């Protein structure tokens, strides 16, 4: 990777799990009723055709991992489980009461926190409680995140019996020095054990999450981690860039010094070495930061142009409506976003008042909807076009000026009424999306908001 390109494009930038990104939501003009209205509209348009998605946030962890930016609550007190499950089910009932027909659920993802913090009994109560007010789509896909240190055979078997066929295990890195720095110490045999269990039980898609750019991480650490990963043959991999944003994540990311973190060319080498090893071992690059074997549905949906991206990450199928349940979860009706209270006590209080626990959101404008399509296309297909009335926007000519410079740098190709990202450009897809981000162009952030793009 050309060092001058890294220096040129290594700037703070969004990861585009949504457009507009959360810092640019127009919260002042958003109302609770806006969310209810767009939620009902999206449901009526999509439930029968494609179903809906549920993201359920399970925030509890027994220990703090210092690389993590998720909303979590650290505790070893497992008596918190049942009250939280009941609160999530109360939230789901409030949504169900707004509808005149049963929701058809196509996707469920359990995220965290640590979903496997919860007992199998409480997880069973959660899923059965959801389907007391819903039905499964014929092609449903349920997934969850498992911590290798506390995911038991019973967890895997129970969730499989409840319909889950995809599981993702957080690996990060196998170096003991790196693990100690990020407070995520787990032996390789723990990951191997849960991976073999999942395969034995019948899970059809097993994923591992790996991070590059962690404190003290060296090239040999990435090589060792991927070689060990190769021996387990997960169906898909997330190969993430570590986002060092201590101004957001507080003291949890200050267990090491800034100079301990690989930067710029050093960090990009970690990515290049890792990517080359993954490609050599039969994995295909899917969207941003993701790789999959040809047999996995993520690869198949990418090849078919059906890959989708939302607050749950990449998905092999698209639903217009995604409801986020649980503290801090974000919902997406396509026409608006709504985020739940981040503080668990505030979340509980609103539910006691029979109110959806929403504290902010954004109603998408017509312009937002057009730009959102382009950014989704770039993140999911590495190309986008503005050749129809629903994809053209007046700022196209202005953006082409910036895109021409990127074309000269070899990271994209400008075509008639569109662009295509090159293989070299895939590493800079966030920068390409930033060229389309009209909110970011009109008001550059005055303080640190985003992680570096490289």
N, C-alpha and C positions, 0 to 999 in steps of 0.2 A: 504494500500500500504506500503510495507516494506521501512522504512526510509533509511536503508543502500543502497537499490537499487536507491532511489532518489538521494542520495548523490553521488553515483557512476556514474550514467548516466546523471545527470543534468549538461550538458556541452553546450557551444554554438554550434548550429547546424542549417543547412538549413531546410526550410519547403518543399522543393522539389516541387515547382510549375513548375520547369523545371529541366532537367539534360542535360548538365552541368548547375549548378546554375550560376546566372548572374556574380558574382565575378570571375568565372573561364572561362568566355567566352574568346576565342582567337580573340580579336578585331583586332589585328594587321594584321592577315591574312584574315580577312573578307572584302569583297568588296560589293559595291552596286549591281554589276552585279551578284555576288553569290546569293544574295537574289532574284533577278529577275529570274535567272535560276531555282532555286529550287522552287520558287513560281509557275512558269509555269509547272514544272515537277509534282509537287504535285497536281495542279489543273487538269491536264490532266489525272492523275491516279485516282482521287477521285470524281470529280464533278458529273459525271453521276451516280456513284454507291452510294455515301453517301452524296453528297452535301458539302457545306463549312460552316464554322462558322464565325460570325462577333462579335468582341468585340468593343464596341464604348465607348470611355472614355469621360465623360462630367464633367469637372473638377471644376466647380464653386460651391462654398458654401457661404452662408450668414454669417456663423460664424465658428470659428476653434474649432474642437473637439480634445482635447489634447491626446487622445489615438490613433489617426488615423495616419497611415503611407502612405496614398495614395497621389498621386500627385494632388494637389488642388490649387485653387486660390480663396482667400477670398474676396468677394465683395458683396455689396447690389445693385450694378448698373446693372440692367437687360438689359441694352442696349448692353451688351456683347454677348447676346444669339444668335441673328441672324447672326452676322459675323462669330461666331464659327461654327454654323450649316452649313453655306455656305462653310467654309473651309473643314469641314469633308466630305461634298458631293463632293468637288473638289478632295480631296484625293481618294475617292471612284471611281470617274470618271477616274482618272489616272490609277488605278488598272484595271478597266473595259477595258480601251483602250489597255491593254496588252494581252487581251484574244480574242480568235476567236469564242467563244460561250458565251451565257449568263450564269452567275453563278447561281447555284441552292442553295439557302440559307436554311440550315437546322436549324441553331441556330443564334439567335441574343441576346446579353446581353448588356444592358445599365448599365454601372458602373460609379463610380465617386470617388471624388466629390459627388455632389447631383444631380442625373438626374431630380428629381422633382423640382429643381431650375428653370428649363426651363418651359416655358408656353406650354399649350396643342397645340397651333398653331405651335410653333417651333418644338415640338416633332413630330407632324404630318408631317410637311415639311421634317423632317429628314427621317422618315421611307418611306414616299412616294418617296423621292428623291433616296433612296437606291433601291427601286423596279422599278424605271425607267430604271435600268440597270440590273435587276435580276428577278428571279422567286422564288416562295416558294416551298420547298420540300413538298411532301404530308404529311409527319410526322414532320413538322417544330415545333420548340419549342422556343418561344420568352419570355425573362424574363427581369426584371429591378429591380433596388434597389430603394426603396422609403424611404424618411425621414418621420416618423410619424407626425412631426410638420408642414410640408408644403405639404404633399401629399393630394390633394383635391379629392373629388368625381369625378370631371371633369377629373383629371389626370387618375384616374383608368378607367373611362368609355372610354375615348379617346384611351388609350393604348390597352384596351380590343378590341375595334372596329378595331384597327390596327393589331390584331392577337396575342397580348400578353395574356398568360394564367398563367404565374408564376410571383410572386412578392415577394421580400424579404424586410422586414422592420428591420432597425437597432434599437435594443432595448438596448443592452449592460447590463444595470442593473437598477432596479427601486428604489434603495436607493437614497434619495435626497442628502445625503452627498457625495456618490460616483459620482452622476451626476454632482454635483457642481465642484468636483475635476477635472473631465474630460471635463467640459464645454459642457455637452450634457444634458440639463435639459428638460425633457419631461414627462408629466404625463401619468399614466397608461391608462387613458380614451382616450388619443390621439391614443395610439397603438390599443386599443380596437375598436375605431371608424373606423380606416382605415382597420383593419382586417375584421370587419363586413361588411363594404362597399365592400371590394374585394370579399368576399364570396357571398354577395347579387348579385353583378354584374355577377359572374360566373367564377371567377378565380379557376382553378383546383388544384393549388399548391401555398399555402401561407407559406412563411418562416419567421422565426424570427432569428436574430443574437444576441447571448448572449456572454458576455466575462467574464472569471474568471481571478482573479489575478489583478484586478484593484485597484488603491490606495484606502485605507480605507475599502476595501471590507471584510466583515466577512461572516462566514458560514450562519448566519441567513439571510444575504442579498441574497445569492445565493438561499436559500430555498424559500424566499419570491418571488424572481423573477420567479423561476420555477413554483411555485404554481399559480402565476398570469398567467404565460404562459399557464399552463395546462387548465385554465378556458377558454382560447381563442382557444385552440386546433389547432395551426398551423400544417400544413402537414409535415413540415420538420424544423429542427433547426440546426444552426451552433453554437457550444459551444466552442469558441476559447479561447486559452491562450493569455493573454495580453503580447505583445512583447515590452519590455522596451528597446528601442534602441535609446536613445537620441543623440548618436553620429551621427546617420543618420538623425533623424527627427528634430534636432535642438531644439530651445527654446519651440516649441509646446508641448514637453513632459516634460518640467521642471516647470510646474505649481504646483508641489508637490515634496516632498523630497523622496529620495530613500528609507528611512526607513518607508515611508507610504505604500509601496508596499508589499503585501504578498510574501513570498519567500519559496522555498524548500518545506518542509513538510506542512507548513501552506497553501501554494498555492495548493499543490497536494490534500489536504483534500477538498478544495473548488471544485476541479475537481471530486473527488470521490463521494462527497455528491451530486453534481449536476448530475453526470452520473447515480447514483443509483436511484435518483428521476425520471429521464427521462425514464430509463428502466422500472421502476415500473409503470409509466403512459402510457406505450404502445409504446414507441419509441425504435427503434432498432439502434444500433451503425453502422454507414456506413462509411467506410474509416476512415480518421483521422479527428476528431473534428466535425463530422456530425452525425445527428440522424434523423430518418424519421419514420412515421407511415407506416404500411404495405400497405396502400392504395396508397402511393405516388410512383411516377415513380422512384425516387432515390433508394428506397428500392428494388423495383422490378428489376432494372438493376443491383444492387449489388448481389441479389440472383441469377440472370441469368449469372453473370460473365461479364456483359456488361458495368460496371461502368468505367468512364474515368475521367482523371484529366488533366487540362491544366491551362493556366494563368487566366482563368475565374473561376477556382475552380473545384469542382466535377460536372460532367455532366452525365445525364442518357443515353447519346448516344455519339458516337465517330465520329469525322471527322478528316481526316489527315491534312487538311488545315484550319488554323484559322487566319483570318486577323484582326489585331488590328488597328482601326481607331481612330484618335484623339491624342492629345498631350500625350506623354510618353507611349502610348500603345505598347504592344509587340505582334508581329506576329510570327506564328509557322507554317512552311511548313513541319514539321517532320524532314526534312533534314537540316534545319537551323532556327535560330531565328533572328529577326530584331526588334530593338526598335526605336520608333519615338523620335524626339527631345522632351526634357522635358520642355524647355522654350517655352512658347506660342508664343512669338514674332519670335523666330527662326523657329518654326513650320509654322507660317504664311508665313515667308519669302521664305522658300523652296517651298511651294505650289505656291507662286507667280511666281517662276522660273520654274513651271511645273515639279518639281521633287518630288518624294515620300519623305516625311520628315524623313528619316532614318538617325540616327547618329551612331549607332553601332549594332553589331550582332555577330553571331557565326555560323560557318559551322561545322555540326556534323561529326565526324570521324566514321569509321566503329565500333570502340570500343565504342564510345559515344552512338551509336544507340543500341548496345547490352545492355549496362548498363542501358540506359534509359528504356528499356523494363522491366528489373528487378525491378527498382525503381517504375515504374508505377504499376507493379503487386503487390508489397508490399503495396503501398499507396491505391490501389483500391480493392485488394482481400485478403490482409494479407497473401499472400503466393507467392512463385516464384520457378521456376524449370529451370535447365540448362541441359535438356535432348535431345536437338537438336543442329544441327550445327549453327542455328541462335541465340541460347541462351547461348551456352557454350563460356567461355572465359578463357584464360590461368591463370588468377589470382584466379580462384575459390579455389584452394587448400590453398592458402595463406589466403583467406577470411574465409575459414572454421575454421581456428585456432581461429579467433575472435568470430565466431558464436558459437563455442563449449563452450566458456565461457558464452555467452548469454544463451545457452541451460542449462548450470548448474544453472544459475540464474532463470530459469523457464520462460523466456520471448519468447522462440521459440523452435521449435522441428526440428531437422535436419533429413530429410528423404533421401531416395536414390535420388540423383541428385536434391535436392531442400530443401526448408525450409517452415515451416508454423508457423505463429505468434500465440502465445497463447492469451487467454483473458487477462491475466496479462500483456502480452507483447504489447498489443495495445497502451498502454500509452507511450511506448518507440519505436514506429515504426520509428520515425525520427532517433533514434540511430541505429536501424537495417539498415536503408537505408544508413547511413554514412559508414557502413562496406563495402558497395558496391561502394562507391563514390571514384573512383580511382584518380580523380583530387584532392580531399581533402586529400587523403592519400599521394600523391606525393608532395604536397605543402601545408602544414598547414598554415593558415593565421597568419600573424605577428601582425595584429591589429584587433580590434573588428569588426566583419562582421555580425555575426548572433545573434539572440536572444537565450536564454537558452531553452533547449529542454523540460524542466519540468516547 
